[in-house]
Amino acid sequence: MIEVVRSGPLTTVQDLGRPGHAHLGVPCSGAADRRSLCLANRLVGNPEDAACLELTFGGLALRFHAPAWIAVTGAPAPLRVDGRPAGMNAPCHVPAGAPVEIGAPAAGVRTYLAVRGGLAVQPVLGSRATDLLSGLGPAPLEPGDRLPVGEWRDSPPIMVDQAPVPPLAAEPLLRVRPGPRDDWFAADALDTLTGGPYEVTADSNRVGVRLTGRPLRRARDGELPSEGMVTGAIQVPPNGLPIIFLADHPTTGGYPVIGVLAEADIPVAAQLRPGQRVRFRR
């Protein structure tokens, strides 16, 4: 068992989500920064889809009741194991009874902690992920919670000392593919989107990154009938300010989507923090 001593602003259990249920109104959910979750799992010899912890702005403290191997990835944050500094993006041994503390990240938003064997919380619809929009999966962590760890004796050996990870960009450039509803916007809307920086607002969360900047002008009035939405879709409500959908986005929406992020850039969008500027490239 792992005991939660301090849960931080928001810590949830995440894996790669529950795909294949959108027709039932169930979002995929899962890690907002899937790349960082997969890396953390690989570093401790887990399958990439093993359940981990996703921290929002750090602040987590755990106590391990048995020896364990962990790896911490994603937004770079101070890590201390048994009171001593430890490195990110690397496997780290935790002695029995030792506390693990993760501070606030210096950049980015979401930090991931994997434990060898994975977190063996009860799955829902084939996933252990917490979906904050639908309420599926385990509740966000609270002090006093205890998390079971899965069996790891047959896991492959840990082979990597350190994973090279590039730093997060101060002003990321996100690639966007136009459509499917770019024809609902004025002819210059895509040029507006890609022409200048937008700023992340404090209303952003796991559902979406809300941006402020130059509004995107519409060419059509009214709204669409609800249609399917995907992670990375850039939806534009009537105020013209874009929203980038993240892991907990609704399965359908009625506002037009001017474009969709390149899949490789979705983890970058998931690390955007309030007040940060971001640019788009067609």
Backbone as numpy.savetxt, mean C-alpha at the origin, in Angstrom:
# Nx Ny Nz CAx CAy CAz Cx Cy Cz
3.37 -16.51 18.93 2.55 -15.31 18.93 3.42 -14.05 18.93
2.88 -13.03 18.30 3.47 -11.69 18.34 2.48 -10.80 19.07
2.93 -10.08 20.08 2.07 -9.19 20.86 2.25 -7.75 20.37
1.13 -7.07 20.15 1.16 -5.67 19.74 1.26 -4.80 20.99
2.36 -4.08 21.12 2.55 -3.17 22.25 2.04 -1.77 21.90
2.35 -1.32 20.71 1.89 -0.02 20.21 1.56 -0.18 18.74
0.38 0.27 18.33 -0.10 -0.02 16.97 0.19 1.08 15.96
0.60 2.28 16.41 0.85 3.36 15.47 -0.44 3.94 14.91
-0.35 4.91 13.99 -1.55 5.55 13.45 -2.50 4.58 12.75
-1.96 3.64 11.97 -2.78 2.63 11.30 -1.87 1.49 10.87
-2.10 0.32 11.44 -1.37 -0.89 11.05 -2.39 -1.97 10.75
-2.28 -2.56 9.56 -3.22 -3.60 9.13 -2.46 -4.82 8.64
-3.13 -5.95 8.65 -2.61 -7.17 8.02 -2.92 -7.10 6.53
-1.93 -7.37 5.70 -2.12 -7.33 4.25 -1.39 -8.48 3.58
-1.96 -8.94 2.48 -1.27 -9.85 1.58 -1.50 -9.32 0.16
-1.62 -10.20 -0.83 -1.86 -9.72 -2.19 -3.34 -9.61 -2.52
-4.20 -9.70 -1.50 -5.61 -9.39 -1.71 -6.45 -10.58 -2.13
-7.69 -10.27 -2.48 -8.67 -11.29 -2.86 -9.23 -10.99 -4.25
-8.42 -11.21 -5.30 -8.88 -10.94 -6.66 -9.98 -11.92 -7.08
-10.74 -11.52 -8.09 -11.74 -12.41 -8.67 -13.13 -12.28 -8.10
-13.36 -11.30 -7.20 -14.68 -11.14 -6.60 -15.31 -9.79 -6.91
-14.74 -9.05 -7.85 -15.26 -7.71 -8.14 -16.70 -7.77 -8.63
-17.07 -8.85 -9.34 -18.45 -8.96 -9.84 -19.45 -9.13 -8.70
-18.95 -9.44 -7.51 -19.80 -9.55 -6.31 -19.71 -8.27 -5.47
-18.99 -7.27 -5.96 -18.83 -6.03 -5.21 -17.73 -6.08 -4.17
-16.86 -7.09 -4.23 -15.77 -7.23 -3.25 -14.47 -6.77 -3.90
-13.86 -5.68 -3.39 -12.59 -5.22 -3.98 -11.46 -6.22 -3.75
-10.41 -6.08 -4.55 -9.24 -6.94 -4.37 -8.52 -6.61 -3.07
-8.38 -5.32 -2.76 -7.68 -4.87 -1.56 -6.24 -5.40 -1.57
-5.68 -5.74 -0.42 -4.30 -6.18 -0.32 -3.36 -5.01 -0.13
-2.07 -5.28 -0.18 -1.05 -4.27 0.08 -1.17 -3.11 -0.90
-1.07 -1.89 -0.41 -1.08 -0.73 -1.29 0.20 -0.69 -2.12
1.32 -1.03 -1.52 2.62 -1.12 -2.21 2.98 -2.59 -2.28
2.46 -3.26 -3.31 2.66 -4.70 -3.43 4.13 -5.06 -3.61
4.87 -4.20 -4.27 6.28 -4.49 -4.51 7.04 -4.61 -3.19
6.76 -3.71 -2.25 7.47 -3.76 -0.97 7.05 -4.97 -0.15
5.76 -5.32 -0.19 5.30 -6.51 0.54 5.96 -7.77 -0.01
6.02 -7.89 -1.33 6.63 -9.09 -1.93 8.11 -9.18 -1.59
8.80 -8.04 -1.59 10.22 -8.05 -1.24 10.42 -8.49 0.20
9.61 -7.97 1.12 9.75 -8.36 2.52 9.57 -9.86 2.68
8.60 -10.43 1.99 8.38 -11.87 2.07 9.55 -12.66 1.49
10.06 -12.23 0.35 11.19 -12.95 -0.25 12.40 -12.94 0.67
12.62 -11.84 1.36 13.81 -11.72 2.21 13.80 -12.71 3.37
12.61 -13.14 3.83 12.55 -14.10 4.94 12.15 -15.49 4.46
12.15 -15.71 3.14 11.88 -17.04 2.61 10.41 -17.41 2.54
9.52 -16.42 2.61 8.08 -16.69 2.48 7.64 -16.67 1.02
6.51 -17.30 0.71 5.87 -17.02 -0.58 5.52 -15.54 -0.66
5.50 -14.99 -1.87 5.25 -13.55 -2.02 3.90 -13.12 -1.48
2.93 -14.04 -1.44 1.58 -13.66 -1.01 1.33 -13.90 0.48
2.37 -14.19 1.26 2.17 -14.39 2.69 1.70 -13.09 3.35
0.93 -13.23 4.42 0.39 -12.06 5.11 1.48 -11.37 5.92
1.52 -10.04 5.81 2.49 -9.18 6.50 1.73 -8.07 7.22
2.48 -7.18 7.82 1.91 -5.97 8.40 2.22 -4.78 7.51
1.20 -3.95 7.28 1.37 -2.69 6.56 1.20 -1.55 7.56
2.25 -0.76 7.74 2.24 0.36 8.68 2.02 1.66 7.92
1.14 2.49 8.41 0.95 3.82 7.85 1.58 4.84 8.79
2.67 5.46 8.34 3.45 6.41 9.14 4.03 5.78 10.40
4.37 4.50 10.33 5.16 3.85 11.37 4.50 3.82 12.73
5.34 3.95 13.77 4.84 4.01 15.14 4.50 2.67 15.76
4.96 1.56 15.18 4.60 0.23 15.66 5.63 -0.30 16.65
5.14 -0.97 17.69 6.00 -1.69 18.63 5.41 -3.07 18.87
6.23 -4.10 18.72 5.80 -5.49 18.89 6.71 -6.18 19.89
6.20 -7.26 20.46 7.04 -8.13 21.29 6.87 -9.56 20.78
8.00 -10.20 20.48 7.98 -11.56 19.94 8.16 -12.55 21.08
7.26 -13.52 21.18 7.31 -14.49 22.27 8.13 -15.72 21.93
8.65 -15.76 20.70 9.54 -16.85 20.28 10.53 -16.27 19.29
11.68 -16.91 19.10 12.64 -16.39 18.11 11.99 -16.31 16.73
12.38 -15.34 15.94 11.77 -15.14 14.63 12.76 -14.44 13.71
12.48 -14.53 12.42 13.17 -13.74 11.41 12.17 -12.77 10.81
12.58 -11.51 10.68 11.71 -10.49 10.10 12.46 -9.76 9.00
11.71 -9.03 8.18 12.29 -8.09 7.22 11.33 -6.89 7.13
11.90 -5.71 7.05 11.12 -4.47 6.98 11.49 -3.76 5.69
10.48 -3.39 4.91 10.69 -2.76 3.61 9.72 -1.58 3.46
9.76 -0.94 2.29 8.83 0.15 2.01 9.37 1.49 2.46
8.48 2.35 2.96 8.89 3.68 3.41 9.99 3.56 4.46
11.15 4.21 4.25 12.30 4.02 5.15 12.03 4.61 6.53
12.11 3.75 7.54 11.79 4.16 8.92 12.83 3.58 9.86
13.10 4.24 10.99 14.03 3.68 11.98 13.52 2.36 12.53
14.39 1.36 12.57 14.04 0.03 13.06 14.97 -0.32 14.21
14.39 -0.75 15.33 15.17 -1.19 16.48 14.68 -2.57 16.90
15.61 -3.48 17.09 15.32 -4.84 17.53 16.05 -5.06 18.86
15.28 -5.35 19.89 15.85 -5.53 21.23 16.66 -4.31 21.65
16.18 -3.12 21.27 16.82 -1.88 21.66 17.97 -1.44 20.79
18.33 -2.23 19.77 19.49 -1.91 18.95 19.04 -1.59 17.52
19.69 -0.63 16.85 19.32 -0.30 15.47 19.53 -1.50 14.56
18.63 -1.66 13.59 18.73 -2.72 12.60 18.43 -2.13 11.24
18.86 -2.82 10.19 18.73 -2.31 8.83 17.44 -2.74 8.16
16.94 -1.89 7.29 15.80 -2.24 6.46 16.26 -3.02 5.23
15.27 -3.62 4.55 15.51 -4.36 3.30 16.52 -5.49 3.49
16.46 -6.10 4.68 17.39 -7.19 5.00 16.73 -8.09 6.04
17.01 -9.41 6.00 16.50 -10.28 7.06 17.17 -9.95 8.38
16.39 -10.05 9.45 16.89 -9.68 10.78 16.35 -10.68 11.79
17.24 -11.21 12.64 16.82 -12.18 13.65 16.31 -11.45 14.89
15.19 -11.95 15.43 14.60 -11.38 16.64 14.65 -12.45 17.73
15.36 -12.22 18.83 15.39 -13.21 19.92 14.04 -13.29 20.62
13.79 -14.40 21.28 12.56 -14.57 22.05 12.45 -13.49 23.11
11.27 -12.88 23.21 11.02 -11.85 24.20 11.47 -10.46 23.79
12.10 -10.33 22.63 12.67 -9.04 22.23 11.60 -8.11 21.66
11.67 -6.83 21.99 10.78 -5.86 21.35 11.31 -5.45 19.98
10.38 -5.16 19.08 10.70 -4.61 17.76 9.95 -3.29 17.63
10.68 -2.22 17.33 10.07 -0.89 17.23 10.38 -0.29 15.86
9.36 0.29 15.24 9.51 0.95 13.95 9.00 2.38 14.10
9.88 3.35 13.84 9.51 4.75 13.99 8.81 5.30 12.76
8.66 6.61 12.71 8.01 7.29 11.59 8.97 7.34 10.40
8.46 7.10 9.20 9.35 7.12 8.02 9.78 8.53 7.67
10.99 8.64 7.13 11.51 9.92 6.70 10.94 10.33 5.35
10.49 9.38 4.57 9.87 9.62 3.27 8.85 8.51 3.05
7.89 8.76 2.18 6.87 7.75 1.92 5.88 7.65 3.06
4.98 6.67 2.93 3.87 6.52 3.86 3.83 5.14 4.49
4.03 4.09 3.67 3.72 2.72 4.10 4.97 1.87 4.21
5.15 1.27 5.39 6.27 0.38 5.68 5.70 -1.02 5.91
6.45 -2.04 5.50 5.95 -3.43 5.59 6.88 -4.26 6.46
6.27 -5.08 7.30 7.02 -6.01 8.15 6.54 -7.43 7.85
7.47 -8.25 7.38 7.20 -9.67 7.15 7.88 -10.48 8.23
7.26 -11.56 8.66 7.86 -12.50 9.60 7.91 -13.86 8.94
9.00 -14.54 9.10 9.16 -15.87 8.48 8.04 -16.78 8.95
7.33 -17.38 7.99 6.15 -18.19 8.28 4.85 -17.46 7.99
4.91 -16.13 7.88 3.71 -15.35 7.60 2.81 -15.23 8.82
1.86 -14.32 8.74 0.89 -14.14 9.81 -0.31 -15.04 9.54
-0.62 -15.90 10.50 -1.64 -16.94 10.29 -3.00 -16.52 10.85
-3.41 -15.27 10.56 -4.76 -14.85 10.96 -5.77 -15.54 10.06
-7.04 -15.52 10.48 -8.09 -16.23 9.75 -8.32 -15.60 8.39
-8.27 -16.37 7.29 -8.55 -15.79 5.97 -10.05 -15.58 5.75
-10.36 -14.59 4.92 -11.73 -14.30 4.49 -11.74 -14.25 2.97
-12.54 -15.10 2.33 -12.57 -15.19 0.87 -11.17 -15.41 0.30
-10.42 -16.26 0.96 -9.11 -16.66 0.46 -7.98 -15.69 0.72
-8.21 -14.64 1.51 -7.17 -13.66 1.77 -7.22 -13.24 3.23
-6.06 -12.86 3.76 -5.97 -12.35 5.13 -5.90 -10.81 5.15
-6.12 -10.18 4.01 -5.97 -8.73 3.91 -7.11 -8.00 4.61
-6.77 -6.88 5.22 -7.75 -5.97 5.79 -8.21 -5.00 4.71
-9.51 -4.97 4.45 -10.10 -4.05 3.47 -10.87 -2.99 4.27
-10.33 -1.78 4.31 -10.94 -0.73 5.14 -12.25 -0.23 4.54
-12.45 -0.37 3.23 -13.68 0.11 2.61 -14.84 -0.84 2.88
-14.63 -2.14 2.68 -15.71 -3.11 2.85 -15.79 -3.68 4.26
-14.70 -3.55 5.05 -14.69 -4.11 6.39 -14.32 -5.57 6.45
-13.89 -6.16 5.33 -13.47 -7.56 5.33 -12.08 -7.71 5.92
-11.81 -8.89 6.46 -10.50 -9.18 7.02 -10.38 -8.71 8.45
-9.20 -8.93 9.06 -9.01 -8.56 10.47 -9.08 -7.05 10.66
-9.48 -6.64 11.85 -9.55 -5.22 12.17 -8.14 -4.64 12.25
-7.99 -3.33 12.04 -6.68 -2.71 12.26 -6.16 -3.02 13.66
-4.86 -3.13 13.77 -4.24 -3.56 15.03 -4.50 -2.56 16.15
-4.63 -3.11 17.36 -4.76 -2.34 18.59 -3.76 -2.88 19.61
-3.31 -2.05 20.55 -2.42 -2.57 21.60 -3.07 -3.74 22.34
-2.29 -4.78 22.58 -2.80 -5.99 23.23 -3.18 -7.09 22.28
-3.34 -6.78 20.99 -3.63 -7.83 20.01 -2.48 -8.83 19.96
-2.82 -10.08 19.63 -1.81 -11.12 19.46 -1.98 -11.74 18.08
-0.88 -11.85 17.38 -0.89 -12.34 15.99 -0.19 -13.69 15.92
-0.87 -14.71 15.42 -0.22 -16.02 15.27 0.71 -16.02 14.06
1.81 -16.76 14.19 2.79 -16.90 13.11 2.66 -18.30 12.52
2.72 -18.39 11.19 2.59 -19.67 10.52 3.84 -20.53 10.65
3.72 -21.76 10.24 4.82 -22.72 10.28 5.86 -22.36 9.21
7.13 -22.42 9.57 8.17 -22.04 8.62 9.27 -23.09 8.50
9.14 -24.21 9.17 10.26 -25.18 9.20 10.62 -25.68 7.82
9.65 -25.77 6.89 9.94 -26.26 5.54 10.16 -25.13 4.54
10.27 -23.89 5.05 10.51 -22.76 4.15 11.92 -22.82 3.58
12.13 -22.26 2.39 13.48 -22.26 1.83 14.43 -21.46 2.71
15.71 -21.75 2.65 16.67 -21.02 3.49 16.74 -19.55 3.09
17.10 -18.72 4.07 17.30 -17.29 3.79 18.65 -17.12 3.12
18.65 -16.53 1.92 19.86 -16.50 1.09 20.41 -15.09 0.87
19.64 -14.05 1.21 20.02 -12.67 0.87 20.37 -11.91 2.14
21.49 -11.18 2.11 21.87 -10.35 3.24 21.21 -8.98 3.18
21.11 -8.41 1.98 20.59 -7.06 1.82 20.05 -6.93 0.40
18.90 -6.29 0.26 18.32 -6.03 -1.06 18.56 -4.58 -1.44
19.15 -4.32 -2.61 19.35 -2.93 -3.03 18.01 -2.31 -3.43
17.62 -1.24 -2.78 16.35 -0.57 -3.05 16.63 0.90 -3.29
16.18 1.46 -4.43 16.43 2.88 -4.69 15.63 3.75 -3.74
16.11 4.95 -3.44 15.36 5.85 -2.56 14.08 6.33 -3.23
13.10 6.72 -2.43 11.87 7.28 -2.96 12.14 8.67 -3.52
11.57 8.95 -4.68 11.76 10.25 -5.32 11.01 11.34 -4.56
11.62 12.52 -4.48 10.97 13.64 -3.80 9.75 14.11 -4.58
9.84 14.09 -5.92 8.73 14.49 -6.78 8.59 13.43 -7.88
7.85 12.35 -7.60 7.78 11.24 -8.55 7.11 11.64 -9.87
7.47 10.91 -10.91 6.85 11.04 -12.22 6.09 9.75 -12.51
4.77 9.83 -12.62 3.93 8.66 -12.83 3.50 8.58 -14.28
3.65 7.41 -14.87 3.24 7.20 -16.26 1.76 6.84 -16.31
1.03 7.48 -17.23 -0.41 7.29 -17.32 -0.80 6.95 -18.76
-1.64 5.94 -18.89 -2.21 5.58 -20.18 -3.59 6.24 -20.30
-3.84 7.02 -21.36 -5.13 7.70 -21.49 -6.29 6.71 -21.60
-7.46 7.17 -21.15 -8.67 6.37 -21.28 -9.00 5.62 -20.02
-10.18 4.97 -19.99 -11.07 4.76 -21.13 -12.04 5.89 -21.40
-12.09 6.94 -20.54 -13.09 8.00 -20.72 -12.43 9.35 -20.95
-11.25 9.37 -21.59 -10.61 10.66 -21.86 -11.42 11.51 -22.82
-12.35 10.88 -23.60 -13.19 11.65 -24.52 -14.26 12.47 -23.78
-14.41 12.26 -22.48 -15.34 13.06 -21.69 -14.71 14.39 -21.25
-13.45 14.60 -21.58 -12.74 15.78 -21.12 -12.39 16.69 -22.30
-12.12 17.95 -21.96 -11.71 18.91 -22.98 -10.42 18.44 -23.65
-10.19 18.96 -24.86 -9.05 18.50 -25.65 -7.72 18.74 -24.95
-7.67 19.76 -24.07 -6.41 20.07 -23.40 -6.27 19.42 -22.03
-7.22 18.55 -21.64 -7.21 18.02 -20.27 -5.99 17.14 -20.01
-5.62 16.29 -20.96 -4.44 15.44 -20.75 -3.17 16.29 -20.71
-3.14 17.36 -21.51 -1.98 18.26 -21.43 -1.92 18.95 -20.07
-3.10 19.29 -19.54 -3.14 19.89 -18.20 -2.63 18.90 -17.16
-3.08 17.64 -17.24 -2.68 16.62 -16.28 -1.17 16.41 -16.30
-0.60 16.40 -17.51 0.84 16.10 -17.63 1.70 17.35 -17.66
1.08 18.53 -17.61 1.83 19.77 -17.79 2.41 20.37 -16.53
1.88 20.04 -15.39 2.38 20.68 -14.18 2.21 19.78 -12.98
2.83 20.13 -11.86 2.73 19.25 -10.68 1.37 19.36 -10.01
0.99 18.27 -9.37 -0.17 18.23 -8.48 0.35 17.96 -7.07
-0.45 18.33 -6.09 -0.06 18.15 -4.69 -1.01 17.18 -4.01
-0.45 16.28 -3.21 -1.25 15.29 -2.48 -1.92 15.97 -1.29
-3.22 15.70 -1.11 -3.94 16.31 0.00 -3.98 15.36 1.19
-4.38 15.92 2.33 -4.46 15.15 3.57 -5.65 14.20 3.58
-6.54 14.29 2.59 -7.70 13.39 2.51 -7.34 12.04 1.89
-6.10 11.83 1.52 -5.69 10.58 0.88 -5.66 9.44 1.88
-5.92 8.22 1.38 -5.91 7.03 2.23 -5.73 5.80 1.34
-6.04 4.62 1.87 -5.87 3.38 1.09 -6.88 3.27 -0.05
-7.94 4.05 -0.01 -8.90 4.05 -1.12 -8.32 4.81 -2.31
-7.74 5.97 -2.05 -7.20 6.75 -3.16 -6.35 7.91 -2.71
-5.51 8.38 -3.64 -4.68 9.56 -3.43 -5.42 10.74 -4.06
-5.83 11.69 -3.23 -6.54 12.87 -3.72 -5.52 13.98 -3.98
-5.70 14.65 -5.12 -4.74 15.64 -5.57 -5.39 17.01 -5.70
-4.58 18.04 -5.53 -5.03 19.39 -5.80 -4.05 20.02 -6.78
-4.58 20.91 -7.63 -3.79 21.54 -8.68 -4.74 22.12 -9.71
-4.32 22.14 -10.97 -5.17 22.68 -12.03 -6.30 21.70 -12.33
-7.56 22.13 -12.25 -8.69 21.23 -12.54 -8.68 20.79 -14.01
-9.18 19.60 -14.24 -9.31 19.06 -15.60 -10.71 19.37 -16.11
-10.78 20.10 -17.21 -12.07 20.55 -17.73 -12.78 19.42 -18.46
-14.08 19.39 -18.26 -14.93 18.37 -18.90 -15.46 18.88 -20.23
-15.69 17.97 -21.16 -16.33 18.29 -22.44 -17.78 17.85 -22.44
-18.19 17.04 -21.48 -19.57 16.54 -21.40 -20.12 16.81 -20.01
-21.42 17.10 -19.99 -22.12 17.25 -18.71 -22.68 15.90 -18.28
-23.19 15.86 -17.04 -23.79 14.62 -16.56 -22.76 13.64 -16.06
-23.23 12.47 -15.70 -22.36 11.43 -15.17 -22.60 10.12 -15.89
-21.62 9.28 -15.83 -21.72 7.94 -16.42 -22.54 7.01 -15.55
-23.16 5.99 -16.14 -23.62 4.88 -15.30 -22.40 4.24 -14.64
-22.60 3.68 -13.46 -21.47 3.06 -12.76 -20.83 1.98 -13.63
-19.50 1.97 -13.63 -18.76 0.96 -14.39 -17.57 0.50 -13.57
-16.98 -0.60 -14.00 -15.91 -1.20 -13.23 -14.69 -0.31 -13.10
-14.03 -0.38 -11.93 -12.83 0.41 -11.66 -11.66 -0.53 -11.37
-10.45 -0.05 -11.69 -9.25 -0.83 -11.44 -8.29 -0.01 -10.58
-7.39 -0.69 -9.90 -6.35 0.00 -9.15 -5.47 0.79 -10.12
-5.19 2.02 -9.76 -4.41 2.89 -10.63 -5.24 3.79 -11.52
-6.57 3.59 -11.53 -7.43 4.47 -12.32 -7.38 5.88 -11.76
-7.37 6.87 -12.67 -7.39 8.28 -12.27 -8.80 8.79 -12.54
-9.60 8.81 -11.50 -10.99 9.23 -11.61 -11.08 10.73 -11.33
-11.99 11.40 -12.05 -12.10 12.85 -11.93 -13.54 13.22 -11.55
-13.78 13.63 -10.31 -15.11 14.06 -9.88 -15.45 15.44 -10.47
-16.66 15.97 -10.19 -17.08 17.24 -10.81 -16.17 18.43 -10.53
-15.39 18.42 -9.43 -14.50 19.56 -9.17 -13.26 19.56 -10.05
-13.07 18.51 -10.88 -11.96 18.45 -11.82 -10.64 18.03 -11.24
-10.59 17.70 -9.94 -9.33 17.35 -9.29 -9.18 15.83 -9.25
-8.10 15.29 -9.81 -7.98 13.84 -9.96 -7.78 13.08 -8.65
-8.24 11.83 -8.67 -8.05 10.89 -7.56 -7.44 9.62 -8.14
-6.31 9.19 -7.59 -5.68 7.93 -8.02 -6.19 6.82 -7.11
-6.87 5.84 -7.69 -7.42 4.74 -6.89 -6.30 3.79 -6.45
-6.31 3.47 -5.15 -5.37 2.51 -4.58 -6.10 1.22 -4.21
-5.50 0.43 -3.33 -5.91 -0.96 -3.12 -7.35 -1.12 -2.65
-7.87 -0.21 -1.82 -9.21 -0.36 -1.25 -10.27 0.41 -2.03
-10.01 0.69 -3.30 -10.97 1.44 -4.10 -12.26 0.65 -4.31
-13.39 1.34 -4.55 -14.64 0.63 -4.83 -14.55 -0.10 -6.17
-15.36 -1.12 -6.32 -15.32 -1.92 -7.55 -15.96 -1.19 -8.73
-16.84 -0.23 -8.46 -17.48 0.53 -9.54 -17.42 2.02 -9.21
-17.65 2.84 -10.22 -17.69 4.28 -10.02 -18.39 4.96 -11.18
-18.93 6.15 -10.94 -19.67 6.87 -11.96 -18.98 8.08 -12.52
-17.84 8.47 -11.94 -17.09 9.59 -12.48 -16.15 9.09 -13.58
-15.91 9.88 -14.61 -15.08 9.40 -15.72 -13.61 9.23 -15.33
-12.98 8.24 -15.92 -11.55 7.94 -15.70 -10.78 8.47 -16.90
-9.93 9.46 -16.66 -9.17 10.06 -17.75 -7.97 9.23 -18.15
-7.48 8.39 -17.25 -6.33 7.55 -17.54 -6.07 6.57 -16.41
-5.15 5.65 -16.66 -4.80 4.61 -15.69 -3.28 4.56 -15.58
-2.79 4.51 -14.36 -1.34 4.44 -14.15 -0.76 3.15 -14.73
0.46 3.24 -15.21 1.22 2.03 -15.52 1.33 1.19 -14.25
1.14 -0.12 -14.38 1.08 -0.97 -13.20 2.33 -0.84 -12.33
3.48 -0.65 -12.96 4.73 -0.56 -12.19 4.80 0.71 -11.36
3.95 1.71 -11.66 3.99 2.98 -10.92 2.97 3.05 -9.80
2.11 2.03 -9.68 1.12 2.04 -8.59 1.80 2.01 -7.22
2.85 1.19 -6.99 3.54 1.25 -5.70 4.12 2.62 -5.39
4.55 3.35 -6.42 5.07 4.70 -6.20 3.95 5.61 -5.71
2.78 5.52 -6.35 1.63 6.32 -5.93 1.22 5.98 -4.50
1.36 4.71 -4.11 0.97 4.29 -2.76 1.87 4.88 -1.68
3.02 5.41 -2.06 3.95 5.99 -1.09 3.89 7.52 -1.08
2.96 8.13 -1.84 2.83 9.58 -1.84 2.25 10.06 -0.52
2.83 11.09 0.05 2.39 11.58 1.34 1.79 12.98 1.20
0.91 13.38 2.12 0.29 14.71 2.04 1.33 15.82 1.93
1.06 16.77 1.04 1.96 17.88 0.80 3.01 17.61 -0.26
3.18 16.36 -0.66 4.17 16.02 -1.67 3.65 16.35 -3.06
4.55 16.72 -3.96 4.16 17.01 -5.33 4.46 15.80 -6.22
3.64 15.66 -7.26 3.78 14.54 -8.18 3.47 15.03 -9.59
4.13 14.44 -10.56 3.90 14.78 -11.97 3.47 13.54 -12.74
2.82 13.78 -13.87 2.35 12.68 -14.72 3.00 12.82 -16.12
3.24 11.67 -16.72 3.76 11.63 -18.09 2.89 10.70 -18.92
2.49 11.18 -20.09 1.63 10.37 -20.96 2.44 9.28 -21.61
